Amino acid sequence: MNSFVHTTLVVQLHAHGTGRCPVLAHLGYDADDPFAVTAVFGHDGRVLAGWRLDREMLGEGLTRPVGVGDVRMRPATTGMWHELRMEFLGDIRPDGGRHHAVVYAWAPAVAAFLRETHRIVPPGSERFPADELLADILSTG
């Protein structure tokens, strides 16, 4: 059984002072890290940003506003399009502000990706190997 899911989506990046521009979003899920989804955003062969997102939060963001702090998500509708609006706050800039970006993804594509992750590890059956991790940490002293 495959323990990894990956998809690439064209999403819309909306940075401060600009309109929307298309970028690629590579979403990945690994059953060995069952609570997380990795999102790597790229354009013209360059990685713009990478985030580790909570899988449950990503799913909830499709139906209601979620998140506080550096990552926030909520559904957004633009005409006939149902989108997931993801807001990211990044590192502090030299002027004291923070990098800030908003990404819009087509909600049905994100939902399809999440359904694939749920086939591998159903919600509620995630397991975190805390005992093994602690034993490994203690053994390396």
C-alpha positions in Angstrom: 0.0 0.0 0.0 1.3 3.5 -0.9 2.0 5.6 2.2 2.6 8.8 0.3 0.3 11.2 -1.6 1.5 14.1 -3.7 -0.3 16.5 -6.0 0.7 19.7 -7.8 -1.9 22.5 -8.1 -1.8 25.8 -9.8 -2.8 28.3 -7.2 -3.0 32.1 -7.1 -0.6 34.1 -5.0 -1.8 37.5 -3.8 1.1 39.4 -2.2 0.8 42.9 -0.8 0.6 45.6 -3.5 0.0 43.1 -6.3 -2.8 41.3 -8.0 -3.0 37.5 -8.2 -0.3 35.6 -10.0 -0.2 31.9 -10.7 2.3 29.7 -8.8 2.7 26.0 -8.3 1.8 24.4 -5.0 3.2 20.9 -4.3 1.2 19.2 -1.6 2.6 16.1 0.0 1.4 13.7 2.7 3.4 10.9 4.3 1.8 8.3 6.5 4.9 8.4 8.7 3.9 12.0 9.6 0.2 11.5 9.7 -0.9 14.9 11.1 1.0 17.0 8.6 0.7 18.1 5.0 3.7 19.8 3.4 3.1 22.7 1.0 5.9 24.0 -1.2 5.1 27.0 -3.4 7.2 27.6 -6.5 7.5 29.7 -9.6 9.8 29.5 -12.6 11.7 26.6 -11.0 12.4 28.5 -7.7 11.0 27.6 -4.3 9.2 30.6 -2.9 8.1 29.2 0.4 7.5 25.9 2.2 5.1 25.2 5.0 4.1 22.3 7.2 0.4 22.4 7.6 -2.0 20.6 10.0 -4.0 18.1 7.9 -7.2 18.5 10.0 -6.9 22.3 9.8 -6.5 22.2 6.1 -9.8 20.2 5.8 -11.6 22.5 8.2 -10.5 25.5 6.3 -12.5 24.3 3.4 -15.7 24.9 5.4 -15.0 27.6 8.0 -12.3 30.0 9.2 -9.5 28.3 11.1 -6.1 29.2 12.4 -4.4 31.8 14.5 -0.9 33.0 14.4 1.2 32.4 11.3 -1.3 30.3 9.3 -5.0 31.1 8.7 -7.5 29.5 6.3 -11.1 30.0 5.3 -13.4 29.3 2.4 -13.7 32.0 -0.3 -16.1 32.2 -3.2 -15.3 34.2 -6.3 -18.1 33.9 -8.8 -18.6 30.2 -9.5 -15.2 29.3 -8.0 -15.0 27.8 -4.5 -11.5 28.5 -3.2 -9.5 27.9 0.0 -7.9 31.2 1.1 -4.6 30.5 3.0 -2.9 33.4 4.7 0.7 33.0 5.7 2.8 35.3 7.9 6.5 34.7 7.5 9.8 35.9 8.9 10.4 39.5 10.1 11.6 41.8 7.4 14.5 44.3 7.9 11.9 47.1 8.3 10.3 45.3 11.2 7.2 44.1 9.4 6.6 40.5 8.5 6.5 38.8 5.2 2.8 38.2 4.3 1.2 36.3 1.5 -2.3 35.1 0.7 -2.7 32.0 -1.6 -6.0 30.9 -3.2 -6.4 27.3 -4.1 -9.3 25.6 -5.9 -11.2 24.0 -3.0 -12.4 20.9 -4.9 -8.7 20.0 -5.7 -7.6 20.4 -2.1 -10.6 18.3 -1.0 -9.7 15.6 -3.5 -6.1 15.6 -2.2 -7.3 15.3 1.4 -9.6 12.3 0.5 -6.5 10.5 -0.8 -4.7 11.1 2.5 -7.8 9.8 4.4 -7.6 6.6 2.4 -4.0 6.0 3.6 -4.6 7.2 7.3 -8.3 7.7 8.2 -9.0 10.7 10.4 -8.8 9.7 14.1 -6.5 6.7 13.4 -3.3 8.8 13.3 -0.5 7.5 15.5 2.5 9.3 16.9 5.3 7.1 18.0 6.0 9.0 21.2 7.5 6.1 23.1 9.9 5.2 20.2 10.9 8.9 19.8 11.6 9.3 23.5 13.6 6.1 23.6 15.7 7.2 20.7 16.4 10.6 22.2 17.4 9.1 25.6 19.6 6.5 23.9 21.6 9.1 22.1 22.1 11.0 25.4 
